[in-house]
Amino acid sequence: MLERRKAYNPPVDWSPTEEGLLLNYLEENSFDSKRLRELFPSRTLPSIRSKVRKLRIKYDLFGTSYRDEKENFTTEIAQIVRPKIVFEAYAGAGHQTFKWIEYSDTVYASEIMKYKLSQFESLAQQNKFKKKKHSGNWYVFEKGEKKIYLCIGDALDAAAELKVNKIKVDLVDLDTCGSTLPLLPTLLLLTKPSHVVITHGEFHSMRFKREDVLRRLFVHKDIAQNPLPMDVDEMSHELDKAIKVAALRAHNETVDSFWLELVKETWLGGRFHGMLRRYYKVKKPRATSDCINEISKK
Ligand SMILES: C[S@@+](CC[C@H](N)C(=O)[O-])C[C@H]1O[C@@H](n2cnc3c(N)ncnc32)[C@H](O)[C@@H]1O
């Protein structure tokens, strides 16, 4: 039986001084639980971890140590695929958006945090994109013939708008800090892309031994069983299976569903601390039996 996860200590707000101290630390250093506990002796590690995550998102520090690796992979895939239209569901400050647009005509991006807009605008300016008049729920940025549409809102709402407006998406980029597995079938149905690039934040759940998270995410496994312990290779393999199952179940008829074929992958921040970013080609499933046989292989 799983135990309920609960906070044992009553929540204590972070003071502006503490926040400033943590922000200064994060601007210079990577996450080091020992040093952080020394800096904040009265706080628990989960509380520090949660604040670190929030500050990294807020101040665009997420992945600064592997930003080049991520951008290089995005550029490599953009050069191979040459997508005309990209949907980037989790745009953040736009570091990948301005890589995709170098090789495409249009990028539709969504980002849920309102305060990310100013970071996105300053990247647009650096990349010589001009902000134009709003179009519906989308901010519009233009450079010559190239256009970026940014929706400040939920990825699901943005994808639904693309579907309603019959936008033909070539490539979807799912670069979340968590997991997109639960939403993947829906996003695939709404946008019907030919290519998917996905970042697997689930490795952090494996490292933090979040059995509850993994049991929920791995729909191809028995939810009653603990998938842990798992090493990095097993986790990579299970994620590939989970992706394939999610895509295969995107529709009630296999024939209208999707089969995702792994083409390339790269580690962001290394195998032992980082995440995997993968590029999949979206195909039509062959016979259901073949797909199930392949996913069922050890
Ligand atoms: C890893 S960051 C994206 C980094 C970005 N791709 C880059 O390279 O600059 C993930 C982003 O997804 C955003 N996000 C989380 N849930 C979302 C949702 N449901 N819809 C849209 N954006 C979301 C977060 O606010 C965060 O900025």
The ligand as an ORCA input file, in Angstrom:
! r2SCAN-3c Opt
* xyz 0 1
  C      11.414     23.371    -19.036
  S      10.497     24.857    -19.153
  C      10.555     25.219    -20.866
  C      11.861     25.681    -21.344
  C      11.828     26.162    -22.770
  N      11.457     25.114    -23.701
  C      13.180     26.727    -23.136
  O      14.033     25.972    -23.601
  O      13.353     27.930    -22.913
  C       8.829     24.306    -19.015
  C       7.807     25.434    -19.076
  O       6.510     24.865    -19.187
  C       5.611     25.753    -18.556
  N       4.352     25.009    -18.318
  C       4.084     24.128    -17.329
  N       2.841     23.619    -17.472
  C       2.305     24.186    -18.594
  C       1.059     24.053    -19.275
  N       0.090     23.249    -18.811
  N       0.853     24.753    -20.402
  C       1.825     25.576    -20.887
  N       3.031     25.758    -20.269
  C       3.272     25.069    -19.146
  C       6.359     26.197    -17.306
  O       5.851     27.400    -16.823
  C       7.794     26.327    -17.845
  O       8.068     27.652    -18.229
*
